[in-house]
Amino acid sequence: MRLSNLADYAVVLMSAAARQCGSVPIHAAMLAEQTGIPGPTAQKLVSGLARAGLLVASRGSGGGVRLARPAAAISVADIIEAVEGPIALTSCVAEGRHDCSLEGSCKVQPHWGVVNGAVRGALANISLASLAVVPAKAGAGGDSLPATPVRPTTPPAFAGATS
């Protein structure tokens, strides 16, 4: 399982935007320069993230993009879904998809929703604010801020799991 490059870049770009205090507009070109993401890709991502409601764009002098809400209220799941659509590990958990050749006879299919929910839940519990923190370098003597999840993390309940 692996994120697409575009989803990865979106998380990197949003983290850079969050480090800019989130409310001060910044240009896509500046985000591209800060992150190393190619300019056209950064512009494409900014447009898509704005359409998804994660960034707000303003034109004119002093324009640019800024976070649409506080970084603590934006999760990694929000960013990934803005780029790739709903998180679905298998086709049987994707809405409206019924293209599995095992459908109807698969004994695991009823459990994929639980697995998918656990993965999505884990991503939803990682806030953009926690990714925007730059860890202190070893030996530098500085402390980095703790990660701030969107919601308290609780282990998922798995059907049939025993303690």
Secondary structure as UniProt FT lines:
FT   HELIX           5..19
FT   TURN            20..23
FT   HELIX           28..35
FT   HELIX           39..51
FT   TURN            52..53
FT   STRAND          55..58
FT   TURN            61..62
FT   STRAND          64..67
FT   HELIX           71..73
FT   HELIX           76..84
FT   HELIX           91..93
FT   TURN            95..96
FT   TURN            101..105
FT   HELIX           109..124
FT   HELIX           128..132
FT   TURN            138..139
FT   TURN            159..160
//
